[in-house]
């Protein structure tokens, strides 16, 4: 029992530092690109391409994670590469070179969190019931760091090296913790080498249904991840966006803490519908608001639009996908739901901004969670979601 508690503490600290690093980067990356000369519509295209490269990175890295005997070393190397590439972005002024550097960052940046989720599910015996309470430390890290940035101004988009410094500091702490995490199950790493395509064919239909729902959820959320900071800067004249980005993760804390009870009480199907409804409302407020207060209030819904979606998909993977294939399953989730959706949203949003306005952009994106709700009602069957853990 003491060993299990120690493991959970190490994972909690790893989530905290990893998402603290994300808080120092994600809100400011579009503004860094704008400060270096990219127009908002071009940023949409670039970050859409960035997400396509993240899909490739998640698939390639997720596959090798399942095959390598040292998954902790894999995570360490990916974290180190993300630091090096962000340094190149911070120092570079040429728009021509910033494009491949941004795409390279997309290739590696999302894998550490995805692999940490997979590693937790593989090595902690009560992962399905305890994941939420451990993952909440990631939200706590994001909130604490984003609020610190807001209050101190220590990280600013027009000072790219400050963004790099904040990201590097917390990612280095994560890298220091990785060697202390449990070793992967050797029986999983010594299994017969099977191609990713053959492995994916073994995934149950309910996994693919969930993946489609998660895609539409994140397609709606692409309005937040890609264009919200640009909206704040270009429509409201506010580049100090850390505080707004911090509100959502704050309200994720009770969600993840009570995740096991929520899943038991409501089930995956109802939780997902609630999260999708929250995403629709959020994009509508982004579209229609003419002042800042509604934008502050609606950030509360991030806990449902992101948190319920993430909780439902990770739980579905833990229940229905064999442990030795969860690295690939989590990579697919991150690649399709968090990568392909933001690729589509980035290009669609860039085109809309070029021809129209932020109002039209967020109205269009608000339709995506409605499509996800329809998919949940049609394709998710209650009996499929009660499968026992393989």
Residue frames relative to the residue before (quaternion, step in Angstrom):
aa qw qx qy qz dx dy dz
X 1.0000 0.0000 0.0000 0.0000 0.00 0.00 0.00
X 0.6350 0.5263 -0.3209 0.4656 3.55 1.02 -0.82
X 0.6423 0.5243 -0.3185 0.4594 3.57 1.03 -0.80
X 0.6404 0.5192 -0.3170 0.4689 3.57 1.02 -0.81
X 0.6462 0.5105 -0.3178 0.4698 3.58 0.98 -0.83
X 0.6369 0.5243 -0.3225 0.4642 3.58 1.01 -0.79
X 0.6354 0.5303 -0.3261 0.4570 3.56 0.98 -0.86
X 0.6820 0.4929 -0.2923 0.4544 3.57 0.86 -0.95
X 0.6167 0.5419 -0.3417 0.4574 3.57 1.06 -0.69
X 0.6582 0.5076 -0.3020 0.4668 3.57 0.96 -0.88
X 0.6541 0.4917 -0.3137 0.4816 3.58 0.96 -0.81
X 0.6220 0.5454 -0.3414 0.4462 3.59 0.98 -0.81
X 0.6727 0.4871 -0.2904 0.4752 3.56 0.90 -0.93
X 0.6427 0.5261 -0.3225 0.4541 3.60 1.01 -0.80
X 0.6475 0.4971 -0.3179 0.4823 3.59 0.96 -0.82
X 0.6341 0.5468 -0.3329 0.4338 3.59 0.94 -0.88
X 0.7314 0.4275 -0.2530 0.4672 3.59 0.71 -1.03
X 0.6407 0.5337 -0.3399 0.4349 3.61 0.99 -0.77
X 0.7275 0.4080 -0.2518 0.4907 3.59 0.88 -0.87
X 0.5293 0.5680 -0.4186 0.4711 3.58 1.23 -0.17
X 0.6304 0.5200 -0.3232 0.4771 3.57 1.04 -0.79
X 0.6443 0.5218 -0.3157 0.4615 3.58 0.99 -0.85
X 0.6399 0.5343 -0.3247 0.4469 3.60 1.02 -0.79
X 0.6669 0.4926 -0.3001 0.4717 3.58 1.13 -0.58
X 0.7340 0.4194 -0.2227 0.4856 3.59 1.24 -0.35
X 0.7197 0.5210 -0.3005 0.3468 3.57 0.48 -1.21
X 0.6950 0.4709 -0.3241 0.4361 3.67 0.74 -0.86
X 0.7550 0.4403 -0.1953 0.4449 3.57 1.11 -0.69
X 0.4976 0.6840 -0.4342 0.3098 3.62 1.16 -0.34
X 0.6674 0.4714 -0.3403 0.4653 3.68 0.80 -0.77
X 0.6691 0.4995 -0.3042 0.4586 3.60 1.03 -0.76
X 0.5797 0.5505 -0.3727 0.4712 3.60 1.14 -0.55
X 0.6736 0.4912 -0.2954 0.4667 3.56 0.88 -0.95
X 0.6401 0.5092 -0.3271 0.4733 3.59 1.03 -0.73
X 0.6605 0.5147 -0.3124 0.4486 3.61 0.97 -0.81
X 0.6872 0.4678 -0.2784 0.4811 3.57 1.20 -0.51
X 0.7326 -0.4750 0.2189 0.4357 3.58 1.27 0.18
X 0.5406 0.6165 -0.4176 0.3916 3.61 1.21 -0.06
X 0.4087 -0.6802 0.5522 0.2556 3.58 -1.09 0.77
X 0.6648 -0.5295 0.3354 0.4063 3.64 -1.11 0.56
X 0.6624 0.4917 -0.3271 0.4609 3.61 0.89 -0.82
X 0.6497 0.5059 -0.3132 0.4731 3.61 1.03 -0.76
X 0.6012 0.5432 -0.3549 0.4665 3.57 1.11 -0.64
X 0.6147 0.5436 -0.3432 0.4569 3.58 1.04 -0.73
X 0.6657 0.4894 -0.3000 0.4767 3.57 0.94 -0.88
X 0.6769 0.5027 -0.2982 0.4475 3.57 0.91 -0.94
X 0.7031 0.4417 -0.2799 0.4819 3.59 0.87 -0.88
X 0.5656 0.5524 -0.3887 0.4731 3.57 1.19 -0.35
X 0.6574 0.4823 -0.2971 0.4969 3.58 0.98 -0.86
X 0.5847 0.5773 -0.3401 0.4573 3.57 1.11 -0.79
X 0.6777 0.4801 -0.2923 0.4742 3.58 0.96 -0.86
X 0.6094 0.5321 -0.3635 0.4620 3.60 1.05 -0.61
X 0.6537 0.4835 -0.3134 0.4906 3.58 1.00 -0.73
X 0.6071 0.5389 -0.3656 0.4554 3.60 1.09 -0.57
X 0.5884 0.5590 -0.3629 0.4578 3.59 1.12 -0.63
X 0.6753 0.4847 -0.2956 0.4708 3.56 0.84 -0.97
X 0.6613 0.5162 -0.3103 0.4471 3.56 0.95 -0.87
X 0.6627 0.5075 -0.3082 0.4564 3.57 0.91 -0.89
X 0.6684 0.4977 -0.3095 0.4580 3.58 0.94 -0.84
X 0.6874 0.4752 -0.2875 0.4681 3.57 0.85 -0.97
X 0.7082 0.4566 -0.2671 0.4676 3.57 0.80 -1.01
X 0.6369 0.5295 -0.3305 0.4525 3.61 1.02 -0.76
X 0.6433 0.5163 -0.3237 0.4634 3.57 1.02 -0.79
X 0.7043 0.4502 -0.2817 0.4712 3.58 0.83 -0.91
X 0.5576 0.5881 -0.3914 0.4359 3.57 1.15 -0.52
X 0.6797 0.4881 -0.2924 0.4629 3.61 0.93 -0.87
X 0.7198 0.4506 -0.2510 0.4645 3.60 1.11 -0.60
X 0.6477 0.5506 -0.3349 0.4065 3.60 1.02 -0.70
X 0.4909 -0.6612 0.4937 0.2793 3.53 -1.16 0.70
X 0.7660 0.3036 -0.1641 0.5424 3.62 1.20 -0.41
X 0.0957 -0.8350 0.5397 0.0484 3.62 0.36 1.18
X 0.5997 0.5564 -0.3744 0.4367 3.61 1.08 -0.57
X 0.6391 0.5122 -0.3180 0.4775 3.54 1.05 -0.77
X 0.6040 0.5508 -0.3510 0.4566 3.57 1.07 -0.73
X 0.6687 0.4881 -0.3016 0.4730 3.59 0.87 -0.92
X 0.6267 0.5485 -0.3334 0.4418 3.59 0.99 -0.83
X 0.6769 0.4954 -0.2942 0.4581 3.58 0.87 -0.96
X 0.6569 0.5074 -0.3167 0.4590 3.59 0.95 -0.85
X 0.6286 0.5245 -0.3335 0.4675 3.60 1.01 -0.76
X 0.6570 0.5140 -0.3036 0.4604 3.57 0.96 -0.89
X 0.6502 0.5133 -0.3189 0.4604 3.59 0.96 -0.83
X 0.6407 0.5280 -0.3362 0.4446 3.59 0.98 -0.78
X 0.6267 0.5266 -0.3326 0.4683 3.59 1.05 -0.72
X 0.6790 0.5023 -0.2959 0.4463 3.58 0.85 -0.96
X 0.6800 0.4863 -0.2993 0.4600 3.59 0.91 -0.88
X 0.6407 0.5116 -0.3378 0.4622 3.61 0.96 -0.76
X 0.5931 0.5539 -0.3636 0.4574 3.60 1.08 -0.62
X 0.6522 0.5117 -0.3138 0.4628 3.59 0.96 -0.84
X 0.6429 0.5124 -0.3193 0.4713 3.58 1.04 -0.77
X 0.6566 0.5310 -0.3143 0.4338 3.58 0.94 -0.88
X 0.7509 0.4109 -0.2242 0.4660 3.59 0.94 -0.82
X 0.6443 0.5696 -0.3278 0.3911 3.60 1.11 -0.55
X 0.2037 -0.7807 0.5820 0.1009 3.59 -1.08 0.80
X 0.5876 0.5835 -0.3681 0.4228 3.59 1.19 -0.42
X 0.4240 -0.7061 0.5080 0.2521 3.58 -0.75 1.08
X 0.6092 0.5751 -0.3487 0.4202 3.57 1.08 -0.70
X 0.7216 0.4201 -0.2431 0.4937 3.58 0.97 -0.85
X 0.5900 0.5872 -0.3709 0.4118 3.58 1.12 -0.55
X 0.5867 0.5873 -0.3742 0.4133 3.57 1.10 -0.56
X 0.7250 0.3965 -0.2836 0.4866 3.68 0.65 -0.91
X 0.6116 0.5393 -0.3657 0.4488 3.62 1.04 -0.62
X 0.6550 0.5022 -0.3150 0.4686 3.60 0.97 -0.81
X 0.6492 0.5077 -0.3170 0.4694 3.58 1.00 -0.79
X 0.6356 0.5200 -0.3266 0.4679 3.58 1.04 -0.74
X 0.6258 0.5218 -0.3378 0.4712 3.57 1.03 -0.75
X 0.6288 0.5352 -0.3298 0.4577 3.57 1.00 -0.78
X 0.6188 0.5769 -0.3403 0.4105 3.59 1.02 -0.77
X 0.8088 0.3103 -0.1368 0.4805 3.59 0.95 -0.84
X 0.6044 0.6676 -0.3545 0.2517 3.57 1.03 -0.81
X 0.7413 0.4362 -0.2466 0.4465 3.61 0.97 -0.71
X 0.5408 0.6689 -0.3924 0.3259 3.58 1.17 -0.35
X 0.6226 0.5647 -0.3868 0.3793 3.69 0.82 -0.74
X 0.6900 0.4649 -0.2943 0.4703 3.62 0.83 -0.90
X 0.6416 0.5249 -0.3217 0.4576 3.57 1.00 -0.82
X 0.6928 0.4740 -0.2761 0.4681 3.57 0.92 -0.89
X 0.6098 0.5361 -0.3552 0.4632 3.58 1.10 -0.62
X 0.6107 0.5289 -0.3431 0.4792 3.60 1.07 -0.70
X 0.6725 0.4943 -0.2970 0.4639 3.58 0.88 -0.95
X 0.6514 0.5266 -0.3103 0.4496 3.58 0.96 -0.90
X 0.6391 0.5156 -0.3256 0.4688 3.58 1.00 -0.80
X 0.6776 0.5005 -0.2974 0.4493 3.58 0.87 -0.90
X 0.6801 0.4991 -0.2842 0.4556 3.59 1.11 -0.64
X 0.8189 0.3434 -0.1187 0.4442 3.57 0.97 -0.82
X 0.6772 0.4276 -0.2984 0.5192 3.60 1.22 -0.15
X 0.4596 -0.7548 0.3950 0.2509 3.56 -0.54 1.19
X 0.7622 0.2812 -0.1898 0.5514 3.63 1.07 -0.55
X 0.0965 0.8674 -0.4848 0.0577 3.55 1.13 0.76
X 0.6558 0.5426 -0.3379 0.4017 3.60 0.88 -0.87
X 0.7492 0.3954 -0.2194 0.4839 3.58 0.91 -0.86
X 0.7415 0.4235 -0.2312 0.4662 3.61 1.09 -0.60
X 0.4587 0.7250 -0.4415 0.2629 3.61 1.20 -0.40
X 0.6685 0.5341 -0.3206 0.4063 3.59 0.79 -1.00
X 0.6898 0.4827 -0.2904 0.4548 3.58 0.88 -0.91
X 0.6563 0.4737 -0.3183 0.4935 3.59 1.13 -0.51
X 0.6660 0.5193 -0.3013 0.4428 3.57 0.96 -0.90
X 0.5588 0.6163 -0.4024 0.3821 3.62 1.09 -0.48
X 0.5823 0.5777 -0.3845 0.4236 3.59 1.18 -0.45
X 0.5682 0.5599 -0.3854 0.4638 3.58 1.21 -0.38
X 0.6588 0.4913 -0.2986 0.4852 3.57 0.97 -0.88
X 0.6333 0.5272 -0.3269 0.4627 3.57 1.03 -0.78
X 0.6461 0.5156 -0.3152 0.4662 3.58 1.00 -0.81
X 0.6448 0.5126 -0.3210 0.4673 3.57 0.96 -0.86
X 0.6725 0.5034 -0.3011 0.4512 3.58 0.87 -0.96
X 0.6837 0.4999 -0.3006 0.4386 3.57 0.78 -1.03
X 0.6912 0.4726 -0.2865 0.4657 3.57 0.92 -0.87
X 0.6564 0.5118 -0.3187 0.4535 3.58 0.92 -0.87
X 0.6687 0.4838 -0.3044 0.4755 3.59 0.97 -0.78
X 0.6132 0.5359 -0.3457 0.4662 3.59 1.04 -0.70
X 0.6443 0.5100 -0.3115 0.4771 3.56 1.00 -0.85
X 0.6559 0.5229 -0.3141 0.4446 3.58 0.94 -0.89
X 0.7287 0.4567 -0.2391 0.4508 3.58 0.90 -0.95
X 0.7719 0.3646 -0.1813 0.4881 3.57 1.05 -0.75
X 0.3064 -0.7618 0.5114 0.2535 3.58 1.14 -0.59
X 0.3163 0.7877 -0.4814 0.2183 3.56 1.22 0.39
X 0.7374 0.2401 -0.1691 0.6082 3.57 1.24 -0.46
X 0.0569 0.7908 -0.6041 0.0801 3.58 -0.83 1.04
X 0.5685 -0.6427 0.3995 0.3226 3.54 -1.00 0.87
X 0.6868 0.4726 -0.3006 0.4633 3.61 1.01 -0.71
X 0.6791 0.3524 -0.2907 0.5745 3.59 1.31 0.12
X 0.2111 -0.8384 0.4872 0.1231 3.61 0.30 1.24
X 0.6276 0.5398 -0.3569 0.4329 3.59 1.04 -0.65
X 0.5995 0.5436 -0.3751 0.4521 3.60 1.12 -0.47
X 0.6188 0.5196 -0.3346 0.4849 3.57 1.09 -0.70
X 0.6492 0.5116 -0.3097 0.4700 3.56 0.94 -0.89
X 0.6619 0.5223 -0.3161 0.4349 3.60 0.90 -0.89
X 0.6651 0.4954 -0.3062 0.4673 3.58 0.94 -0.87
X 0.6628 0.5014 -0.2999 0.4683 3.56 0.93 -0.90
X 0.6680 0.5196 -0.2959 0.4429 3.57 0.88 -0.98
X 0.6409 0.5469 -0.3326 0.4237 3.59 0.92 -0.89
X 0.7454 0.4063 -0.2362 0.4728 3.57 0.74 -1.02
X 0.6350 0.5128 -0.3475 0.4615 3.59 1.04 -0.62
X 0.6077 0.5388 -0.3513 0.4658 3.59 1.11 -0.61
X 0.6259 0.5178 -0.3372 0.4759 3.60 1.05 -0.69
X 0.6228 0.5322 -0.3326 0.4671 3.57 1.03 -0.77
X 0.6621 0.5111 -0.3020 0.4575 3.57 0.89 -0.92
X 0.6374 0.5281 -0.3269 0.4560 3.58 1.08 -0.69
X 0.6824 0.4887 -0.2826 0.4644 3.59 1.15 -0.62
X 0.5602 0.6681 -0.3840 0.3041 3.58 1.05 -0.70
X 0.6672 0.5060 -0.3431 0.4256 3.67 0.82 -0.77
X 0.6588 0.5194 -0.3132 0.4450 3.61 1.17 -0.44
X 0.5111 0.6401 -0.4275 0.3825 3.61 1.24 -0.20
X 0.6331 -0.5446 0.3679 0.4089 3.63 -1.12 0.49
X 0.5193 -0.6062 0.4982 0.3386 3.54 -1.21 0.53
X 0.5375 -0.6140 0.4641 0.3447 3.55 -1.14 0.64
X 0.6039 -0.5544 0.4363 0.3709 3.53 -1.23 0.58
X 0.4181 -0.7452 0.4612 0.2392 3.57 -0.53 1.14
X 0.5969 0.5628 -0.3712 0.4350 3.58 1.09 -0.56
X 0.6427 0.5094 -0.3278 0.4691 3.56 1.10 -0.59
X 0.7165 0.4576 -0.2718 0.4510 3.60 0.89 -0.86
X 0.7027 0.4545 -0.2739 0.4739 3.60 1.17 -0.43
X 0.3921 0.7309 -0.4782 0.2889 3.58 1.24 0.19
X 0.6680 -0.4965 0.3763 0.4071 3.51 -1.31 0.35
X 0.4668 -0.6792 0.4872 0.2889 3.55 -0.95 0.86
X 0.0047 -0.7876 0.6135 -0.0564 3.55 -0.69 1.16
X 0.5210 -0.6511 0.4443 0.3273 3.58 -0.93 0.84
X 0.6257 -0.5523 0.3844 0.3946 3.58 -1.14 0.56
X 0.6346 0.5449 -0.3402 0.4297 3.60 0.99 -0.79
X 0.6676 0.4853 -0.3042 0.4757 3.58 0.94 -0.86
X 0.6298 0.5271 -0.3339 0.4626 3.57 1.03 -0.75
X 0.6621 0.5133 -0.3109 0.4488 3.59 0.92 -0.88
X 0.6165 0.5606 -0.3473 0.4302 3.59 1.08 -0.62
X 0.6493 0.5133 -0.3202 0.4609 3.59 1.22 -0.39
X 0.5223 0.6396 -0.4214 0.3748 3.60 1.23 -0.22
X 0.4861 -0.6895 0.4479 0.2962 3.63 -0.90 0.85
X 0.6635 -0.5237 0.3500 0.4038 3.62 -1.17 0.48
X 0.6245 0.5576 -0.3582 0.4132 3.60 1.00 -0.72
X 0.5792 0.5673 -0.3778 0.4472 3.60 1.15 -0.52
X 0.6901 0.4770 -0.2841 0.4642 3.59 0.88 -0.93
X 0.6040 0.5376 -0.3540 0.4699 3.58 1.09 -0.65
X 0.6649 0.4993 -0.2948 0.4708 3.56 0.94 -0.91
X 0.6296 0.5418 -0.3337 0.4459 3.57 1.02 -0.78
X 0.6526 0.5084 -0.3131 0.4665 3.59 1.00 -0.80
X 0.6414 0.5180 -0.3188 0.4675 3.58 0.99 -0.83
X 0.6611 0.5035 -0.3025 0.4669 3.57 0.94 -0.92
X 0.5943 0.5694 -0.3583 0.4407 3.59 1.09 -0.68
X 0.7051 0.4535 -0.2780 0.4689 3.59 0.79 -0.97
X 0.5934 0.5572 -0.3660 0.4510 3.58 1.09 -0.64
X 0.7346 0.4171 -0.2386 0.4789 3.57 0.81 -0.98
X 0.5438 0.5804 -0.4160 0.4409 3.60 1.16 -0.38
X 0.6438 0.4930 -0.3126 0.4946 3.57 1.03 -0.76
X 0.6985 0.4811 -0.2749 0.4529 3.57 0.95 -0.87
X 0.4740 0.6572 -0.4567 0.3672 3.62 1.23 -0.17
X 0.5604 0.5949 -0.3879 0.4260 3.57 1.19 -0.46
X 0.6742 0.4625 -0.2884 0.4983 3.56 1.12 -0.66
X 0.7300 0.4711 -0.2694 0.4155 3.56 0.65 -1.11
X 0.7700 0.3700 -0.1966 0.4811 3.60 0.91 -0.86
X 0.8420 0.2734 -0.0859 0.4570 3.58 0.83 -0.96
X 0.5059 0.6806 -0.4347 0.3031 3.62 1.15 -0.28
X 0.6642 0.4912 -0.3149 0.4674 3.61 0.86 -0.87
X 0.6369 0.5117 -0.3230 0.4777 3.59 1.08 -0.73
X 0.6057 0.5448 -0.3443 0.4667 3.60 1.05 -0.74
X 0.6764 0.5030 -0.2946 0.4502 3.57 0.86 -0.99
X 0.7021 0.4686 -0.2727 0.4616 3.58 0.92 -0.88
X 0.7777 0.3958 -0.1935 0.4484 3.58 0.77 -1.04
X 0.7318 0.3866 -0.2430 0.5060 3.62 1.09 -0.55
X 0.8062 0.2603 -0.1159 0.5184 3.58 0.97 -0.88
X 0.4432 -0.7316 0.4326 0.2850 3.60 1.27 -0.01
X 0.5540 0.5957 -0.3913 0.4303 3.60 1.14 0.62
X 0.1042 -0.8010 0.5884 0.0376 3.58 -0.59 1.16
X 0.5883 0.5480 -0.3751 0.4614 3.61 1.28 -0.19
X 0.0648 0.8679 -0.4821 0.1003 3.54 0.48 1.30
X 0.4077 0.7538 -0.4542 0.2436 3.60 1.23 -0.13
X 0.6629 0.5246 -0.3131 0.4329 3.57 0.93 -0.88
X 0.6538 0.5051 -0.3124 0.4690 3.57 0.98 -0.81
X 0.6628 0.4906 -0.3027 0.4778 3.58 0.99 -0.80
X 0.6386 0.5577 -0.3306 0.4147 3.61 1.14 -0.52
X 0.5775 0.6331 -0.3821 0.3460 3.59 1.08 -0.66
X 0.6604 0.5378 -0.3150 0.4188 3.58 0.85 -0.93
X 0.6938 0.4626 -0.2931 0.4676 3.62 0.73 -0.94
X 0.5731 0.5802 -0.3920 0.4257 3.62 1.09 -0.57
X 0.7354 0.4081 -0.2344 0.4875 3.57 0.89 -0.90
X 0.5110 0.6033 -0.4341 0.4318 3.58 1.28 0.03
X 0.5526 0.6591 -0.3948 0.3231 3.60 1.09 -0.64
X 0.7108 0.4071 -0.2966 0.4910 3.66 0.70 -0.85
X 0.5838 0.5836 -0.3740 0.4228 3.58 1.10 -0.64
X 0.7206 0.4227 -0.2624 0.4829 3.58 0.75 -0.99
X 0.6121 0.5619 -0.3587 0.4253 3.60 1.04 -0.69
X 0.7699 0.3109 -0.1650 0.5323 3.57 0.97 -0.87
X 0.2659 0.8212 -0.4791 0.1593 3.59 1.25 0.32
X 0.6609 0.5087 -0.3241 0.4464 3.59 0.89 -0.88
X 0.6654 0.4940 -0.3007 0.4721 3.57 1.00 -0.84
X 0.6390 0.5267 -0.3266 0.4556 3.59 1.00 -0.79
X 0.6572 0.5064 -0.3078 0.4658 3.55 0.97 -0.85
X 0.6671 0.4939 -0.2999 0.4702 3.55 0.98 -0.82
X 0.7022 0.4830 -0.2673 0.4497 3.58 0.96 -0.89
X 0.8195 0.2646 -0.1013 0.4981 3.57 0.78 -1.06
X 0.3566 -0.7312 0.5054 0.2877 3.57 1.04 -0.73
X 0.6825 -0.5129 0.3419 0.3929 3.54 -1.27 0.46
X 0.6527 0.5584 -0.3248 0.3959 3.59 0.86 -0.98
X 0.7163 0.4415 -0.2593 0.4742 3.61 0.77 -1.01
X 0.6269 0.5344 -0.3441 0.4506 3.59 1.01 -0.78
X 0.6573 0.5207 -0.3152 0.4445 3.56 0.94 -0.87
X 0.6413 0.5204 -0.3248 0.4609 3.59 0.97 -0.84
X 0.6419 0.5179 -0.3227 0.4644 3.60 0.98 -0.81
X 0.6616 0.5103 -0.3041 0.4575 3.58 0.95 -0.86
X 0.6598 0.5015 -0.3044 0.4695 3.58 0.98 -0.82
X 0.6278 0.5259 -0.3336 0.4669 3.59 1.03 -0.76
X 0.6334 0.5252 -0.3256 0.4658 3.58 1.03 -0.78
X 0.6446 0.5281 -0.3184 0.4518 3.58 1.01 -0.79
X 0.6292 0.5289 -0.3269 0.4664 3.58 1.03 -0.78
X 0.6719 0.4971 -0.3012 0.4591 3.59 0.84 -0.96
X 0.6471 0.5463 -0.3196 0.4251 3.56 0.94 -0.89
X 0.6860 0.4701 -0.2906 0.4732 3.60 0.88 -0.91
X 0.6055 0.5466 -0.3554 0.4564 3.59 1.10 -0.63
X 0.6602 0.4904 -0.3116 0.4760 3.59 0.95 -0.82
X 0.6088 0.5380 -0.3527 0.4642 3.61 1.00 -0.75
X 0.6817 0.5097 -0.2838 0.4415 3.56 0.97 -0.89
X 0.8063 0.3678 -0.1459 0.4397 3.55 0.78 -1.07
X 0.5763 0.6315 -0.3880 0.3443 3.61 1.11 -0.52
X 0.1954 -0.7834 0.5815 0.0999 3.54 -1.01 0.89
X 0.7480 0.2757 -0.1834 0.5752 3.58 1.30 0.10
X 0.6653 -0.5622 0.3428 0.3519 3.55 -1.28 0.30
X 0.6101 0.6045 -0.3924 0.3291 3.68 0.79 -0.81
X 0.6639 0.4835 -0.3471 0.4527 3.68 0.82 -0.74
X 0.6258 0.5406 -0.3437 0.4451 3.59 1.09 -0.64
X 0.6163 0.5221 -0.3397 0.4819 3.57 1.12 -0.61
X 0.6805 0.5062 -0.2953 0.4399 3.57 0.84 -1.00
X 0.7087 0.4927 -0.2820 0.4189 3.58 0.82 -0.98
X 0.5138 0.6344 -0.4315 0.3839 3.62 1.20 -0.23
X 0.5104 0.6381 -0.4202 0.3948 3.58 1.22 -0.39
X 0.6521 0.5473 -0.3117 0.4220 3.58 1.07 -0.75
X 0.4705 0.6724 -0.4523 0.3491 3.60 1.23 -0.19
X 0.6044 0.5821 -0.3553 0.4118 3.57 1.05 -0.74
X 0.7094 0.4090 -0.2570 0.5133 3.57 1.12 -0.63
X 0.6921 0.4953 -0.3036 0.4284 3.60 0.79 -0.96
X 0.7303 0.3263 -0.2241 0.5568 3.60 1.05 -0.67
X 0.7169 0.5054 -0.2845 0.3869 3.57 0.66 -1.12
X 0.6741 0.4767 -0.3101 0.4713 3.62 0.84 -0.88
X 0.6353 0.5329 -0.3284 0.4523 3.57 0.98 -0.84
X 0.6862 0.4845 -0.2862 0.4611 3.57 0.84 -0.99
X 0.6589 0.5158 -0.3032 0.4559 3.56 0.92 -0.93
X 0.6721 0.5024 -0.3031 0.4516 3.59 0.89 -0.90
X 0.7048 0.4642 -0.2880 0.4526 3.60 0.84 -0.90
X 0.6479 0.5009 -0.3311 0.4687 3.61 0.94 -0.78
X 0.6456 0.5079 -0.3196 0.4723 3.60 1.00 -0.79
X 0.6342 0.5274 -0.3290 0.4598 3.58 0.98 -0.81
X 0.6532 0.5027 -0.3137 0.4714 3.59 0.97 -0.85
X 0.6605 0.5148 -0.3125 0.4485 3.58 0.91 -0.91
X 0.6990 0.4801 -0.2730 0.4543 3.59 1.01 -0.78
X 0.8350 0.3147 -0.1009 0.4399 3.56 0.84 -0.96
X 0.7066 0.4229 -0.2623 0.5032 3.62 1.18 -0.38
X 0.5213 -0.6430 0.4568 0.3257 3.64 -0.87 0.89
X 0.6269 -0.5987 0.3496 0.3556 3.55 -1.00 0.87
X 0.6893 0.5092 -0.2903 0.4258 3.60 0.94 -0.84
X 0.7164 0.4141 -0.2469 0.5043 3.60 1.24 -0.22
X 0.4513 0.7335 -0.4324 0.2670 3.57 1.23 0.02
X 0.5454 0.5876 -0.4113 0.4338 3.59 1.15 -0.40
X 0.6764 0.4676 -0.2818 0.4943 3.58 0.96 -0.89
X 0.6425 0.5244 -0.3281 0.4523 3.60 0.98 -0.82
X 0.6676 0.4767 -0.3033 0.4849 3.60 0.94 -0.84
X 0.6255 0.5261 -0.3408 0.4645 3.57 1.06 -0.71
X 0.6287 0.5236 -0.3291 0.4715 3.59 1.04 -0.78
X 0.6316 0.5299 -0.3225 0.4650 3.56 0.97 -0.87
X 0.7009 0.4557 -0.2728 0.4761 3.56 0.80 -0.98
X 0.6765 0.5126 -0.2995 0.4358 3.59 0.96 -0.88
X 0.7521 0.3877 -0.2174 0.4866 3.58 0.77 -1.03
X 0.7463 0.4143 -0.2369 0.4640 3.59 0.73 -1.07
X 0.7947 0.2954 -0.1549 0.5071 3.59 0.88 -0.91
X 0.7058 0.4422 -0.2623 0.4874 3.59 1.24 -0.30
X 0.7282 0.4183 -0.2450 0.4845 3.57 0.58 -1.17
X 0.6370 0.5331 -0.3359 0.4442 3.58 0.99 -0.78
X 0.6981 0.4487 -0.2798 0.4828 3.59 0.94 -0.83
X 0.5613 0.5635 -0.3798 0.4724 3.58 1.23 -0.44
X 0.6805 0.4692 -0.2833 0.4864 3.57 0.85 -0.99
X 0.6774 0.4994 -0.2929 0.4538 3.57 0.91 -0.93
X 0.6437 0.5347 -0.3210 0.4435 3.57 1.02 -0.78
X 0.6989 0.4484 -0.2777 0.4830 3.58 0.87 -0.92
X 0.6394 0.5128 -0.3251 0.4717 3.57 0.99 -0.83
X 0.6861 0.4867 -0.2859 0.4589 3.57 0.90 -0.93
X 0.6277 0.5316 -0.3373 0.4579 3.58 1.02 -0.75
X 0.6520 0.5042 -0.3094 0.4743 3.59 0.98 -0.84
X 0.6605 0.5052 -0.3114 0.4599 3.59 0.92 -0.91
X 0.6667 0.4976 -0.3120 0.4588 3.61 0.90 -0.86
X 0.6235 0.5418 -0.3410 0.4488 3.57 1.07 -0.71
X 0.7845 0.3308 -0.1536 0.5015 3.59 1.01 -0.82
X 0.8119 0.1904 -0.0789 0.5462 3.61 1.12 -0.47
X 0.6484 -0.5319 0.4128 0.3555 3.59 -0.96 -0.90
X 0.6747 -0.4636 0.3796 0.4310 3.54 -1.35 0.11
X 0.5950 0.5801 -0.3668 0.4182 3.60 1.05 -0.69
X 0.6869 0.4615 -0.2746 0.4898 3.57 0.87 -0.96
X 0.6047 0.5805 -0.3489 0.4192 3.57 0.99 -0.83
X 0.7448 0.4066 -0.2407 0.4712 3.60 0.69 -1.04
X 0.5760 0.5594 -0.3845 0.4555 3.61 1.14 -0.46
X 0.6608 0.5019 -0.3039 0.4681 3.58 0.92 -0.89
X 0.7002 0.4789 -0.2809 0.4490 3.58 0.85 -0.94
X 0.5923 0.5823 -0.3737 0.4129 3.60 1.15 -0.49
X 0.5731 0.5935 -0.3850 0.4135 3.61 1.21 -0.30
X 0.5724 0.6374 -0.3767 0.3524 3.60 1.12 -0.60
X 0.6861 0.4567 -0.3203 0.4670 3.68 0.77 -0.81
X 0.5821 0.5562 -0.3868 0.4496 3.61 1.12 -0.48
X 0.6393 0.5057 -0.3191 0.4835 3.58 1.05 -0.74
X 0.6267 0.5325 -0.3274 0.4653 3.57 1.08 -0.70
X 0.6311 0.5258 -0.3308 0.4647 3.58 1.02 -0.76
X 0.6371 0.5168 -0.3286 0.4681 3.58 0.99 -0.79
X 0.6533 0.5137 -0.3091 0.4624 3.59 1.00 -0.83
X 0.6250 0.5395 -0.3347 0.4542 3.58 1.04 -0.75
X 0.6900 0.4846 -0.2794 0.4594 3.58 0.89 -0.93
X 0.7212 0.4589 -0.2501 0.4547 3.58 1.02 -0.80
X 0.8338 0.3139 -0.1119 0.4401 3.57 0.72 -1.10
X 0.6759 0.4643 -0.3214 0.4736 3.62 1.10 -0.42
X 0.1297 -0.7925 0.5947 0.0378 3.54 -0.60 1.19
X 0.5675 -0.6408 0.4002 0.3274 3.56 -0.89 0.96
X 0.6681 0.5164 -0.3236 0.4270 3.58 0.90 -0.85
X 0.6231 0.5471 -0.3417 0.4422 3.60 1.08 -0.64
X 0.6999 0.4837 -0.2554 0.4592 3.56 1.11 -0.74
X 0.6479 0.4899 -0.3257 0.4839 3.59 1.26 0.01
X 0.3130 0.7566 -0.5130 0.2578 3.56 1.22 0.40
X 0.4595 -0.6719 0.5043 0.2881 3.55 -1.03 0.74
X 0.6281 -0.5554 0.4000 0.3702 3.54 -1.23 0.57
X 0.4673 -0.6950 0.4611 0.2930 3.64 -0.73 1.01
